Amino acid sequence: MTRIEPAKPADRAAAPRNGLDRFFSISERGSTPAREIRGGLVTFVTMVYIVVLNPIIIGTAKDHNGNFLGTGAGAPDLGAVAAVTALVAAFFTILMGVVGRYPFALATGLGLNAFVAFQVASRMSWPEAMGLVVIEGLVITVLVLTGFRTAVFVAIPRELKSAIAVGIGLFIALIGFVDAGFVRAGAAVPVQLGAPGGLRGWPTLVFVLGVLLIAVLLVRKVKGAILIGIAVMTVLAVIIEAIAKLGAAGPKNPNGWQLNVPSFDGKHFGWPDLHLLGKFSLGGGFDTVGVLSAIVIIFSLVLSDFFDVMGTTVGLASEANLLDADGNVPNIGPVLLVDGLAAVGGGAAGASSATTYVESAAGIGDGARTGLASVTTGILFVLTVFLSPIAQIVPSEAAAPALVVVGVLLMAQIRFIDFTDLTIAVPAFLTMVLMPFTYSITNGVGAGFISYVVLKTATGKARQVHVLLWVVAIVFAVYFAIEPLKTLFGIH
């Protein structure tokens, strides 16, 4: 399978064609405005599912008082949660494009939102939970402004950065398989192929055909291969649903569509409900659960957000061929700053912490290299604020194939890892496999850092370990030991 390669050095030195080209360094990075816009569209299509999924996660969870987000004891207001989710994604993705100038899109972080819904809001009110999210974002922003976050990023060895990229490739491929229902939880085994009884159903066929179509188009070097694949499979899915009336997947309908039903029924235009904006309490959480417990919650949020983004950024920049000779992302400061502010904005808007999305790899795989792609994705999210029901037409079975194929592309980074050196091989392996196996980028990065420090020390090579890696490894050790420590000190 081929990948889109950057322009040759001579091409990179070409003079910018206009102000837009100069601002986003489009020619310098070997791209074109058309390719950037197309890549931004692909990224949008692969991650717009969050407008549907985030309301299901945080909009249907009750807080400590038995209230839903924004509605009290009444019925869940999924429309309002969808609107602020799209608004946050729109604003900070555009900001990333203009300030960070990388093809990275942002939206409510999966995993983080579940943590907020089921481990934070369950102990306090929703406004208090969102207040702690805002504080987490402020802490992240301070770490960026002081240069600490960037310094940690630079201190990571090239081999571990490559392992992070590969791990993310495996992770997003698994996300694609799971979102499409191709891989599901099993009764006798942790995961299995399809529903009980094996692969079956029209949605599964759409997914399989989507993977094959995108792969064939990439091999044939067709421009816009990923976008074409998603579009064709969406049209096919709409036709299938119109004829077969499969509906949404569920316990009694395992062969239905996993996330979105590709139908226009019940989907309409409407003015967005933004009443959740500003509904947060900065200090309320400390009063409700106590200062120490609130600090532990914030620490967990910070650590997860801190390294999720670091791993994601390395993987995305690697796929875009934008890393420097040391495996670092040039001018990463503004990227990390926007990401920190997105966590603040996500909490303040009532959408949960927003972060850089690994699905940006889909747009990068289709040629995106600059912030213009992010601006394009952000503008589409602006439209989604008003058209969120329309955005639900693309089923995950049509979009997920892009994630699987991009996972293949990211695997190429494994060539930079020396598996003959076990002090590198073991940390790299743990980093790569724990991301998909635990469904967490943070867990993979943490295990890799800790094992790297331990093995280098055990072989008398402790001086090769940057002092910041020692600090981070210790922090991760505390992170993994949070529950035993809480029990030890009587924290509930």
Secondary structure, DSSP 8 states (H G I E B T S, - for coil): --------HHHHTS--SSHHHHHHTTTTTT--HHHHHHHHHHHHHHHTTHHHHHHHHHSS---TTS-BTTTBTS---HHHHHHHHHHHHHHHHHHIIIII-SS--EEE-TTHHHHIIIIIGGGS-HHHHHHHHHHHHHHHHHHHHTTHHHHHHHHS-HHHHHHHHHHHHHHHHHHHHHHTTSEEE-SSSSEEESBTTBS-SHHHHHHHHHHHHHHHHHHTT-TTHHHHHHHHHHHHHHHHHHHH---B-BTTBTTSBSS-----TT--------TTTT---TTHHHHHH-HHHHHHHHHHHHHHHHHHHHHHHHHHHHHTT---TTS--TT-HHHHHHHHHHHHHHHHHTS--EEE-TTHHHHHHTT--SHHHHHHHHHHHHHHHHHHHHHTTS-HHHHHHHHHHHHHHHGGGGGG--TT-HHHHHHHHHHHHHHHHHT-HHHHHHHHHHHHHHHHHHTT-GGGS-HHHHHHHHHHHHHHTHHHHHHHTT--
